């Protein structure tokens, strides 16, 4: 039986955590077990159909928020709920985790920081169970002696990633898409270096990006790049100046377009106009939502063969030729153990992969069709939510 669950993070369709919450809440509501929210939901960011299904969660949230206010800083014990705690790198928890505890307390995390200090271990050990979103994260926890780890792979919503005809907005260019917030970990500097070389061979190439970052301090980690000597800057509106960073590091006005933040309703349409999507990421604690969206829309994808990406490289039904992979992985410099498993992709190998997609489009299309079938059937948000709820429970409780 599905237990009563409470979430410590915000429901929104703006970022990955929010999508995890929204789609798990939709599943629980369908099962007649709607979750209790311990953080104010951003209902205005939800698609109208999802907002209509989840609007009723606001009332119970307001009631429990009032109880927390009356508690004047004391911890509230929710005896009838398993509380799911959103954790960041270092197993740090957000504000609601300091105000609420449940019958059981489950940590939920996708982490890239791999240094397990005694302080990190102590924080991780306080949870009855930990749920992760990649084999990479689970294996690291098992190495450190955790035997209470569940795994659930994130997904996509097939009703949102609607297959559509190309609009022709980019003319007859060979369009390469790169998405994900600008930061060293995501490897946009590798994309830029490879695209410069590829465009010298193919002047019809166009790099279309969605690299804006709502956390500019994270974007500043790109200053570490060995490939992009000019670091990014932050604009007065607290946005990262993505275009200037790209142009200063070798992009040209005719070959580069940054789309800024994309709304959920825009993604499928943009991807329909793309011939390739590239993700030479140095590390993914989960499986990369943007890459999965590209695969779901039938775009030929290039993935770095490291960390969480490896969970996207083969399917029980579609085989293991779903994406072109960047296999020349050199360990990223790691002074203190915080980047175990991170990989530096080869710029030359990415150029070679783009060349394969450019010259043999029939093979690229066939490979992309297999990837699309895999994601749209095996990696949906509904499948995630079912596995996620199950993963929160100990084996004996299932």
C-alpha positions in Angstrom: 0.0 0.0 0.0 1.2 3.5 -0.8 2.1 5.3 2.4 1.2 8.9 3.2 4.1 11.0 1.7 5.2 14.6 2.4 7.5 16.6 0.1 10.0 19.2 1.4 10.6 20.8 -2.0 8.6 23.1 -4.2 6.3 22.0 -6.9 7.2 23.9 -10.2 7.7 23.1 -13.8 10.7 25.4 -14.0 13.5 23.0 -13.0 14.2 19.3 -12.4 13.4 19.1 -8.7 10.1 20.8 -9.4 9.2 18.3 -12.2 10.1 15.4 -9.9 7.6 16.8 -7.4 4.9 17.6 -9.9 4.8 14.2 -11.6 5.1 12.3 -8.4 2.2 14.3 -7.0 0.1 13.7 -10.1 0.7 9.9 -9.8 -0.2 10.0 -6.0 -3.3 12.0 -6.7 -4.4 9.5 -9.3 -3.8 6.7 -6.7 -6.0 8.5 -4.2 -3.0 9.3 -2.0 -2.2 13.0 -2.6 1.0 14.1 -1.0 1.3 16.7 1.8 3.4 19.7 0.6 5.8 21.3 3.1 7.0 24.0 0.8 4.8 26.5 -1.0 4.0 25.3 -4.6 4.5 27.6 -7.5 1.2 26.7 -9.1 1.5 29.5 -11.6 4.4 27.7 -13.3 2.4 24.5 -14.0 0.6 23.8 -17.2 -3.1 24.4 -16.8 -4.0 20.7 -16.9 -1.5 19.9 -14.1 -2.5 22.9 -12.1 -6.1 21.8 -12.2 -5.2 18.4 -10.8 -2.9 19.7 -8.0 -4.6 22.9 -6.9 -6.2 21.1 -4.0 -2.8 20.5 -2.4 -2.6 24.2 -1.5 -5.1 24.0 1.3 -3.3 21.3 3.3 0.0 23.1 2.7 -1.4 26.3 4.2 -2.7 24.4 7.2 0.7 22.7 7.9 2.5 26.0 7.3 0.4 27.7 9.9 1.2 24.8 12.3 4.9 25.4 11.7 4.6 29.1 12.3 2.8 28.4 15.6 5.6 26.0 16.6 7.9 28.9 16.8 11.0 27.1 15.5 10.4 23.8 17.2 10.4 20.6 15.0 7.1 19.2 14.0 6.6 15.4 14.0 4.2 14.2 11.3 3.5 10.8 12.7 1.3 9.6 9.9 3.7 10.6 7.0 6.9 9.5 5.5 8.7 12.7 4.8 10.8 12.9 1.6 13.7 15.4 2.1 15.3 17.1 -0.9 19.1 17.0 -0.5 21.8 18.8 -2.4 25.5 18.1 -2.8 27.0 17.1 0.6 23.6 15.8 1.6 22.6 19.3 2.7 18.9 19.8 3.3 16.6 22.8 2.7 14.6 24.8 5.2 11.5 22.6 5.5 13.7 19.6 6.6 14.7 21.7 9.6 11.0 22.1 10.6 9.5 18.7 9.9 10.2 15.1 10.6 8.1 12.1 9.8 7.3 8.5 10.8 10.1 7.7 8.4 12.5 10.2 6.8 13.8 9.5 3.3 16.6 11.5 1.6 16.2 12.2 -2.1 19.3 13.2 -4.0 21.1 13.5 -7.3 24.7 14.5 -6.4 27.9 15.3 -8.3 30.0 16.2 -5.3 31.5 12.9 -4.3 33.6 13.7 -1.3 32.2 11.8 1.7 33.7 13.6 4.7 32.7 12.6 8.2 30.3 15.5 8.3 28.7 14.4 5.0 28.5 10.8 6.2 26.7 12.0 9.4 24.2 13.9 7.4 23.5 11.0 5.1 23.2 8.5 7.9 20.3 10.3 9.5 17.8 9.1 6.9 15.9 5.8 7.1 16.4 5.4 3.3 18.0 7.3 0.4 16.7 7.4 -3.1 18.9 8.4 -6.0 18.3 8.8 -9.8 21.4 7.1 -11.4 23.3 3.9 -11.1 26.4 6.1 -10.7 25.0 7.6 -7.5 23.8 4.3 -6.1 27.1 2.6 -6.6 29.1 5.3 -4.9 26.8 5.1 -1.8 27.2 1.3 -1.8 31.0 1.7 -1.9 30.6 3.9 1.3 28.6 1.2 3.0 25.0 2.3 2.5 22.6 -0.6 2.1 19.4 1.4 2.2 19.5 2.9 -1.2 16.6 3.0 -3.7 16.9 3.9 -7.4 14.4 5.6 -9.7 15.2 7.0 -13.2 13.7 10.3 -14.1 11.7 10.7 -17.3 9.7 12.8 -19.8 6.0 13.5 -20.3 5.0 12.2 -23.8 2.0 14.6 -23.8 4.4 17.5 -23.4 7.2 16.4 -25.7 4.8 16.4 -28.6 6.2 15.3 -32.0 5.8 18.1 -34.5 7.0 19.0 -38.0 10.0 21.2 -38.4 9.0 24.9 -38.6 11.9 25.9 -40.9 12.8 28.8 -38.7 16.5 28.1 -39.2 16.3 27.7 -43.0 18.4 24.9 -44.5 21.1 25.1 -41.8 22.5 22.0 -40.0 21.2 22.8 -36.5 23.0 21.5 -33.4 21.2 21.9 -30.1 22.9 22.2 -26.7 20.9 22.7 -23.5 21.5 22.8 -19.8 22.5 25.7 -17.5 25.9 27.1 -18.2 28.5 25.6 -15.8 31.8 23.8 -15.9 30.1 20.5 -15.0 27.8 20.6 -18.0 30.7 21.1 -20.5 29.4 23.9 -22.7 33.0 24.9 -23.3 33.6 21.5 -24.9 30.6 22.1 -27.1 31.9 25.5 -28.2 35.4 24.2 -29.0 34.0 21.3 -31.0 31.5 23.5 -32.9 34.2 26.0 -33.9 36.2 23.2 -35.6 33.1 21.6 -37.1 31.8 24.9 -38.5 35.1 25.4 -40.3 34.3 22.3 -42.3 30.6 23.0 -42.6 29.7 26.7 -42.8 26.0 25.8 -42.9 26.2 24.6 -39.3 24.3 26.5 -36.6 24.7 26.1 -32.8 21.4 26.7 -31.0 21.6 26.8 -27.2 19.5 27.1 -24.1 22.3 27.8 -21.6 20.9 30.5 -19.3 21.4 29.9 -15.6 19.2 31.1 -12.9 22.1 30.6 -10.4 24.8 32.9 -11.8 27.3 31.8 -9.1 27.1 28.3 -10.6 27.7 29.7 -14.1 30.9 31.3 -12.8 32.4 27.8 -12.4 33.0 27.9 -16.1 36.1 30.1 -15.2 37.8 26.8 -14.5 37.5 25.7 -18.2 40.8 24.9 -20.0 39.0 25.5 -23.3 37.3 28.8 -22.8 39.9 31.4 -21.5 37.4 34.2 -21.2 35.1 33.6 -18.2 31.4 34.4 -18.2 30.0 37.6 -16.8 26.9 38.4 -14.9 24.6 41.1 -16.3 22.9 43.8 -14.1 19.7 41.7 -14.1 21.6 38.9 -12.5 21.5 36.8 -15.6 24.6 35.2 -17.1 25.8 36.9 -20.3 25.8 33.7 -22.3 26.1 35.3 -25.8 29.1 37.4 -24.9 30.8 34.5 -23.3 30.3 32.3 -26.4 31.5 35.1 -28.8 34.5 35.8 -26.7 35.5 32.2 -26.8 35.3 31.6 -30.5 31.6 31.5 -31.6 30.5 33.9 -34.4 27.4 35.9 -34.8 26.3 33.9 -37.9 26.7 30.5 -36.3 25.4 30.9 -32.8 21.9 31.5 -31.3 21.2 31.4 -27.6 17.5 31.1 -26.8 17.8 32.0 -23.1 15.2 30.3 -20.8 12.8 28.0 -22.7 9.3 27.5 -21.4 8.0 23.9 -21.2 5.7 24.6 -24.2 8.6 25.7 -26.4 11.0 22.8 -26.0 9.5 20.2 -28.4 9.1 22.8 -31.2 12.7 23.9 -31.0 13.9 20.3 -31.0 11.9 19.5 -34.1 14.1 22.0 -36.0 17.4 20.3 -34.8 19.6 17.7 -36.6 21.7 16.9 -33.5 21.9 17.5 -29.8 25.2 17.3 -27.9 25.9 16.7 -24.2 29.6 16.2 -23.4 28.8 16.7 -19.7 31.6 16.1 -17.3 29.2 14.7 -14.7 25.5 14.0 -14.2 24.1 12.9 -10.9 20.9 11.9 -12.5 20.4 11.1 -16.2 20.1 14.6 -17.8 16.5 15.7 -18.4 17.4 17.9 -21.4 19.1 14.9 -23.1 16.1 12.7 -22.5 13.8 15.4 -24.0 16.0 15.5 -27.1 15.9 11.7 -27.4 12.1 11.7 -26.9 11.7 14.2 -29.8 13.7 12.0 -32.2 16.8 14.2 -32.3 20.1 12.3 -32.9 22.0 12.7 -29.6 25.7 12.6 -28.6 26.4 11.7 -25.0 29.5 11.6 -22.8 30.0 8.0 -21.6 30.3 8.8 -17.9 28.4 9.0 -14.7 24.6 9.3 -15.0 24.6 9.4 -18.8 25.4 5.7 -18.8 21.9 4.9 -17.8 20.7 6.3 -21.1 23.0 4.2 -23.4 21.1 1.0 -23.7 17.6 -0.4 -23.5 16.2 -3.9 -22.8 14.0 -3.5 -25.9 15.9 -1.1 -28.2 19.5 -2.4 -27.7 22.6 -0.4 -27.1 22.9 1.7 -30.3 20.7 4.6 -29.1 23.2 7.5 -29.1 26.7 8.3 -30.3 28.9 8.1 -27.3 32.1 10.0 -26.3 34.2 7.2 -25.0 37.6 8.9 -24.7 37.0 9.9 -21.1 40.0 11.4 -19.2 39.5 11.9 -15.5 38.8 15.5 -14.5 41.3 17.0 -12.2 40.3 16.1 -8.7 42.3 17.4 -5.8 40.1 16.3 -2.9 38.0 13.4 -4.1 35.0 15.5 -4.9 34.9 14.6 -8.6 35.2 10.8 -8.5 34.0 9.4 -11.9 33.9 12.8 -13.7 35.1 12.6 -17.3 36.6 15.1 -19.7 35.3 14.4 -23.2 37.5 14.7 -26.2 36.8 17.8 -28.4 38.1 15.8 -31.4 35.8 12.9 -30.7 32.8 15.2 -30.5 33.8 16.7 -33.9 34.0 13.2 -35.3 30.5 12.4 -33.9 29.0 15.5 -35.5 30.7 14.6 -38.8 29.0 11.1 -38.6 25.6 12.7 -38.0 26.1 15.2 -40.8 27.3 12.8 -43.4 25.0 9.8 -42.7 21.7 11.2 -41.8 19.8 8.0 -42.6 21.8 6.1 -39.9 21.4 9.0 -37.5 17.6 9.0 -38.0 17.4 5.2 -37.4 19.5 5.5 -34.3 17.4 8.4 -33.0 14.2 6.4 -33.7 15.4 3.7 -31.3 16.3 6.2 -28.7 12.9 7.9 -29.0 11.1 4.5 -28.6 13.2 3.8 -25.5 12.5 7.1 -23.8 8.8 7.4 -24.7 8.0 3.9 -23.4 10.5 3.1 -20.7 11.5 6.5 -19.3 8.3 8.4 -18.8 7.5 10.5 -15.7 4.7 8.1 -14.9 7.1 5.2 -14.8 9.5 7.3 -12.7 6.8 8.1 -10.2 5.7 4.5 -9.8 9.4 3.4 -9.3 10.1 6.4 -7.1 7.3 5.8 -4.6 8.3 2.1 -4.5 11.9 3.0 -4.0 11.1 5.0 -0.9 10.0 1.8 0.9 12.3 -0.8 2.5 12.2 -4.2 0.9 10.3 -5.6 3.9 7.6 -3.0 3.5 6.8 -3.7 -0.2 
